[in-house]
């Protein structure tokens, strides 16, 4: 469970722990082997292109001044429309993981196909120390901290700043005041104690919480004392739209010297990102 500032608390029952301990004692050799194989299969790996792999072999870590991590369809859509299309970026890696809900998970050593859920890493051509991580795939709970740790441990911590962009539904936002549709979408922010940059939107109010990969990234950065800030967009739409994606623009204004934004993305790009291909009725769900 993640608190409103990104810390993860372990919630457990002593009775449940004792039952699990007894189950482990009763495991035979075959059960242990099966469990080990499942754990290995669910292990998260970061795959790099040959050029980056050579750099990692010689230096151990990549030099990185700014890392932007976009999680969710709207955040990833914003990055595609306003950042990746604005200047030269090269795909240099991806996160390989297997779980029951990840399509393409049967090809761990193959670059994800365009349009399929994935976790892709891009590098800026003019400034290789700027990286973008674009996540549109499902990451299971037991893989979240693995993913955050392996991605962030690939780059040097010295001089690193992390910016996380995340989606959330308006239904998850808790407030004593009534929210009407005219006030959405909107941004709320969370930061680590070492982040000293300006806040471009209000901080997330209690008792709201952050979960998933954004919480795992902030927790890792807090422990490692990496300056990091999360901008979470609350929206009342289920699929990416141009209004929601544009809401993220102020979040990257502090990186204007290193990351240039497309002033007005092309209609073709926006139509491709906002097209709903798996629309379905939820009347009976």
N, C-alpha and C positions, 0 to 999 in steps of 0.2 A: 504494500500500500504506500502511495506517495503522498506526502503532505503538500500543502500549498506552495512551499518553497522548494519542492523537488526532492526532499529527503525521503528515503524509503525506509519504512519501519517494518520489522518482522512481526507478524501477528500469528501466534500459534497457541495450541492447546497442549498441555502436558500429556493428557490422555492420548491424544492423537500421536504425539511423538513416541510414546511408549509402544503403541500399537505398531507404528512403522518400524521401530527398533526390533520388535519381536519378529515382524515379517522378514526383516533382513537376516536375522539369525536363522530362520527356517529355510532360507534360500539354498537350493542345491547348486552344484557347479554349473549345470546347464542354465539355470535362471540367472546366475551371475554373468555368464557369458552373453546371454541375450540382452540383459540390461546394459552391459558394457558396449555392445554393438549399437544399441539404440542411442546411447549417449554420444558415441563417436559419430553416428549418422547425423545427429542434431547439432554437432559442433559447427560454430560459425567460422568461416574463413574469408580473408580479404585477398582477392586475386588482383594482380597488377599486370599492366602491359610490360613487354620485355624491357623497354627503356627505364621505366620506374623500378623494375625488379633489379636491374643492374645497380642503380643508385642505392637501393636498400641494401644490397649485398656489400657495397663498399663503405657506406656510412651508417647503416643500421636504421636510420629514420630520415624522413623527408623534412626539408625546411618548409615551414608553413607559418605565415603571418596571420592569415584569416581563413577560417573554415566556416562555410555556411552549410547547415544541415536542414533540408526541407523535408518535412514528414507529413504525408497526407496528400490527397489529390489537389486541393486548392493551393497549398504551399508549393507543391511540385509544379503545378501549372503556372504559378506566378514566376518561378525560376525559369521555366522553359520559355515563357512569353516575353518576360522583361529583362532577363539576365543573359541566358545562353544565346538568345538571338541577337543581342546587342553588340557583341564582339566575339573574338576568336576564343573558343574553348575546345579542349580535346578530351575525349573519354579516355581515362588512364587506368581505371580499375572498376571493380564491382565487388559486392559482398555476396559470397556464396553461402546459402543456408538451406536446410531442408526442414520442412514441417508439413503438416497435413493440409494446410490451406494455401501453400505457395505453389502456383503454377510454374512449370519450368524447373522445379526443384530436382527433377531427375537428371538434369544436366549441370552438375555443380562446377564443371571445368569449362563451360561454354558461356560466352558473353550472352546476356539476356537479349531476346529478340525485341525489336522496336514495338512499343505498345503493350508489352506484357509487364505485369507487376515486377518490380526489381528495385535494387539499391545500387545506383550507379555513381561513380566518383569522377568528377571532371576537374581539369587543371587549366588555369588561364594561360593562354599562349604568351601574352606580353609580360605577365608576372607569374611565373610558375609557383610562387609561394602562396598563391590564392587557390583554394580548393572548394568545390561545391559537391555536396553529397545529396542526391535526390532519391528519396525513399517512397515508393508507392506499393511495396509489398507488405504482406502480413508477417510480423515477427512475433513468435510465441513468447509467452511470459518468461520461460526459462532461458530464452536466447537474448533478451533485451540487454542485460549488462555485459554479456559476452560480446555482443555487437558493438556497443558503445566503447568498451575497453579496447577491442582489437582495432577499430577504426582510429581512435584517438591515440593509441600507442604507436601507430605507424608514423606519426609526425612528432617533431621536436616540441616540447612544452615551452621552451624559452621563447618569449615573444609571441606566443600563440593567443589569438582571440577567437572565440567560438560564438557564432550566432545561429540560433535554432528558430526555424519557422514551423508552426504547427497549426493543424486544423482542430476544431471542436464544434460540436453542435450547440446551438443556443439552449437546448433543453438541459445541458449539463452545467450551465452557468447559474449560480445561486446568488440571489440578491433579494433584499427585503422590498425593493421597489419594483413596480410593474414595468416590464419592458415591452414596448410595442415594436412592430416591424420596421418603423421608420428609423429606429436607432441601430439597426444591424446592417451589415456586419461591423464589428469593432474589435480593437486589439487590447490585450492585456499583457503585461510583461512580468517575468521573474528573472532574477539574476543571482549569480554567485557572489560571495562576499568580496572577492578580489576584483570584481568588475567595477570600473570607475567611469565608464562612459555615460553620456547623457541618456536619460530615459525619455523616449519619444511618445510614450503613452502611459496611462496609469498602471500601477502595479496590481497584480491579481489580488483581489480581496479575499479574506477568510470568509467562509470555510471552503472556498474553492480549492480543488486539487488538480495536479497534473499527473498523468499516468503514461504508460507506454515508453517508447523510445525517448521522447523529450525529457521525461523524468529521469531516465537512466543516464542520459548525456549530462544533464545538469548535476546529478549526484556524483558522477565520475569527475566532472570539472571542479566541483566543490571540494572533493577529497584531495585532488591533485593540485588545487589552488590555481586553476586555469581560469582566467577571466571569461565568463560566458553569460549570455543573456538569451532568454527565450521570449519570442513574441507569438502569442497564441491568438488566433483569429476565431471569434465566435460568430457563427452564421446560422441562418435559418433555412438554408438550402442544402440539399443532400449531395448535389453534384457541383463541380466547379463552374463558376460563372465569372464574367468579366469584372463585375462589381466587387466580388469577394477577393479575386486575385489582386485587384488594384489596391485593396486595403493594406497589403503588405508593403507598399512602396515606401512609406515613412520609415519602416524598420531598417532599410538598407541605406538610408540617406547619410548615416554616419560613416558608411564605407564608400562614399562617392568618389574618393580619391583612388581607390583600388578596384571598385566594381561599378561599371557604368550600366545604367538602366535604359532600356528602350523606351523612348518617350511615348510612342504610340505603336504598339505591335500591329502587324498586318492582320487584316480580317481573316485571311486563310489560317493563320496560326491560332487565333482565338477560336475560330469555328472548330478546328481540329481538337483543341483542348477542352472545349465545352460541349462537344458532341456526346450524347448519351447513347451508348451502344448496348447496355444491358438493363435498360429500363424495364421495371416490372411493378406490378401492383402489389402493395402490401396490405390490401384490404383484409386478408385472412391470416396475416402473420403478426 
